[in-house]
Each structure stands twice: as structure tokens, then as C-alpha cells.
């Protein structure tokens, strides 16, 4: 075979090899994109479903859970994954716990986690903290406990709603006209009286969940600190075990939108 023929044959082989390599590269990229989208769907819906399932796993009785399940299915979540989260509290090893975090320029955060292997979850989070220059710290005492009582919006005037809120021991409430719901933010010490008052007034309670609010809030202005906080919050959003992240940053929305 002449030299020109051998060169032509080798070029054909190289082109085929390169084409094959490019094909598998595209397959890998498509698979990674699908997995990323699936993970985004799971971390958006499954922790919320798991939290609400603590108030009852019967979809006919727990209307808030049923609404979340319907929204998750419409959003692309898979039914087997949803069912697993609804019944996960049947596992006696599944526990809730909190982890405190401290960073530079006064940043603190409190993670609300749930896992059947708390130590493993803590180690995973510690790796994230080291990567972004944060550390574990006892910060829970810097947060106030508050309850969010979600109710079906009663057909009463705005003045009557304000009066109802005061009877519940709070001036803080949020109305969602689209879903026809109202959320009363009540101090943890007043929650029993608030629930009794709502029941006495004939208001339908849909859910009652505990939240934490920082006693003091700050603005983060340092650009490097903003970058690190944004990356850390993005990392937490990828962990199914992290149910909530409470923090003391007033301009967190601004920080998240800078990415």
C-alpha cells in the first residue's frame, strides 16, 4: 500500500475515533443535565413534603400535604420518591437536628436537618463549610422560635383579620389571595393559645410549623463574603437532608441574585 493510501486510511480512523469520542461526550453531558434537573426538582419539593408529612400522612385529611404532592407531580417529581418522603417518619432511625454555622462579617445560620444518618450528614456539611471558609458554631441562642400557623382564609373584613391576629397574640400575618390562605406568625410561647383561639373562631387550621428568626439582622457589603455566602447557600440547596436554612442576612435575596 502506498504512503498516501496509508495516510488516508489513518485519517479516516482518526475521524471515526474523534466522532465516537464527541458522541460519548454529548451523551455524558445530556445525562449530567438530566441528573441536575432531577436533583433540582427533588430538593425543591421533597423536603417540603417530608416536613408537612409530620402533620399527618393521610392526603384526604392533610390538605396542605395533598396540595404539595399535586404541585410536586406537576413540577416533575416522581411518585415513588414522593411516597418515600411521606412515609419516612415511619423509620424510627430518622431524626431531626440543628446545626449552627458562623462565617465572616457577622454571618450566622441555623440549619434544620432531617436524616437517618445524622453523623454522615454532619460530615457532608462540614466538608462544604471547609470548602467555602465557614465553620460550625453554637448560634441557636441567637434565634427566636416562632410558629407559622397556616389557615384557610376566613371570609371576613381586613379589620376583622387584624383583630383576629391580635387575639392570637401577634401583629404579623401574611395573606395569599391566590391560595386563599393566611399565615399567622406567633411566638412559640403563645402558640397553644393561638390555636385555641382560631378553633374557637371556627377558622380552619391547615398546618402549624416551627421556624427560627434571627434576633438581629445585618447587611453584608463585602463582595468576597457575598460570593462565599451565595456558593454556600447553593450547596445547601443540593442536599435533601437540609430542610431549612435560617440566617441573619437582611440582603440575602440580593446576594443570591448576584450569581
N, C-alpha and C positions, 0 to 999 in steps of 0.2 A: 504494500500500500504506500502511495506517495505521501510525502510530508504534508502537502496541502489537504489531502483526504483525512489524514490522522488529526490534523488541527481542526478541521470542520467537524469531525466526529466528536472530539473533545469539547468543542464549543456547544454542540447540541446537548451533550450530557450535562455540562455546567448549567445551561439554561434550564434544563429539566429539574436539576437539583435546586437551583435558586427558586424556580416556580413552586416546587414542593415545599421548600422552606417558608416561602411567603404565605402559602396556603395554610400551613400549620400555625404560623404566627397570627393570621387572621382568625383562625378557629380559637386560639388561646385568648385573643382579645375579646371576641364575642362571648366566650364562656365567662371571662372575668367581668365583663359588663353585665351579664345576666345575674351573676352571683352578687355583684354590688347592688343592683336594683332590688334583688330579693332581700338582701340584708337591710336595705333602707326601708323596705316595706315592713319587715319583721320588727325592726327596732322602733318603728313609728307606732305600730298597733299592738303588738303582743304584750309589752309591759303594761300598757293601759288596760288591756283586757284582763291580765293577771291581777292587777290591783283591784279592779272592780269586782272580780270574781270572789274576793274576800267577803263581799257583802251578800253573797248568795250566787250559786251557780245555775239556778233554775231561770232560764231565759224568759219564761212566762211571768215570773214574779219579779225579776230584776230587769226593769225596763231599760235602765241605763246600760246594762251589760248587753242586752239584745240590740240596742241601737249601735253600740260599739262594734259588735260582731257583724252586723249588716254593713256598716261603713268599712270595716276591715276587708270583708269579702269583696265589696265593690272596688276597694283600693288595691286588690291583687293578692291579699294574704290567702294562704291555703287553709282549708277547713281542718285537716289533721293537726296543723300547728296551733290553730285557734283552740281546738278541743283540748289539746295538751295543756295549754295555759289556763283554761277554765277549771280543769280538774287537778292542777298542780299542787293545790293546797291539801290534797288527799295524801301527799307524800309527807310523812312525819319528819323527814330529814330536811325539808325545805324550810328555810328560816329567813327572817328579815333582820337587817342590821344596818347601822350607820357608820360612815367613815368620814372623818374631818380632814380638810385639806387647807394648807396655807401656801401662799405664794408671795411674790414681791409686791411692794407698794400697797400693802394693806389688804390684798385679796384673800378672802376665805370662802370656803364652800363646804356644804354638807351633802354627802351622797346618801341617798336612800337606796339600799340594795336588797335583793332577794335571790337566794341561791341554795342549792342542796349541797354545795361545797364552798362554804364561806372563805376558808383559808386559800383555796385556789383562786377565787375571785379577788381576794385582797392582794394576792401576789401579782395577778394580772394588772390590777390598777396601780400597784406600786411601780411596776415597770413603766407604765405610761407617765407617772409622776416624775420619775427619774429622767425620762427622755425629754420632758418639757420643763424641767427645773422647778418642780413643786415637791411638797413633802406632806406626809401625814401629820396631823396636829389635832389636839383636843379643842374643837371650836364649837361644839354643840351648845355650850352655855351662852354663846354669843347670838343665839337664835331664839325667838319666841315661838312656842307651839300655838297653832291656830287651826280651827276646823272649818272646812268648807262644806256647808250643808246645801246641796242642790235640791231644789223643789220645782214642782210644776208651777208655772206662773199663774197665780190666782187672778181671777177677773175682778180686780179692784183698782181704785184710782192710785195715782202716784203718791198722793198724800197718805193714803191708807197703807201703801207699801212701806213708806218711811216710818209710819207709826208701828207697823209690824216688825220692822228691823230693830227699832228701839226696844220693843217688848222682848226681842230675842237678845238684847244686850249689846247691839252693835249699830254702828252708823255706816258700815261698809257692806255693800252688796253690789252684785253685777247682774244685769238683765240681758238675756239673749232672746230677742224678739223672734228670731228665726226658729229656734228650737222650743220657744215658749217655756223657758226655764229661768229661774232666778237662783243665784248663789249668795248665801249669807256667810260672811267671814266672821267667825265667832271665836273668842278666846277659849282655849281648851278648858279653863275652869268654869265657863258658862255654858258649855255645850249641852249638858243634861237639861238645864232649864230651858234652853232654846228649843230643843227637840220637843219637850213637853208643851211649850207654848204653841209651836207650829201644829202639833197634833190637836191641841185644844181648839185652835182656829180653823181646823179642817183642811189644812194645807198638806198636799201630798209630797212627802219626802222621797226623793229618788235616790240619793246617795249621801253619805256623810264620811268625809275623809280628812285625815290629819295632814297638815302642812307646816312648814317652818318658814319664818320670816326673819331676816336679819334685823337685829336691834338697831344697827347703824349702817347706813349705806354710803358708798363712796363713788367718785368718778375716777376712772383710770385714764390718764392722759399720756403716759409713756408709751410710745409706739411699739417698743420691743415687748413690753408687758402685755399690750393688747394682742400682739401676734401670738404669744405663748398661750394666753388665755383662750383665744379663738381655737387654736390647734387642740388644746386640751378638751374643750367642750365638744369639738368634733369627734375626738377619740371616744368620749363617753357615749356619744350618740350611737356608736357602733356596738356597744355592749348591752346585750339583752338583760344582764343581771342588774344594770343600773336603772332604777325606776324613776328617780327624780334627782335633779341637781339644784339645790338651794344655794344661793350666793348673795354677796353683799354689793354687787356692782350695779350701779344705777344706769350706766350707759352700756349694758350688755348687748342690747339689740344693735346698737351702732357697731360694737366690736365684732359681732357675728356677721354683720353685713359687709364688713371690710374685706372679707375673703374673696 
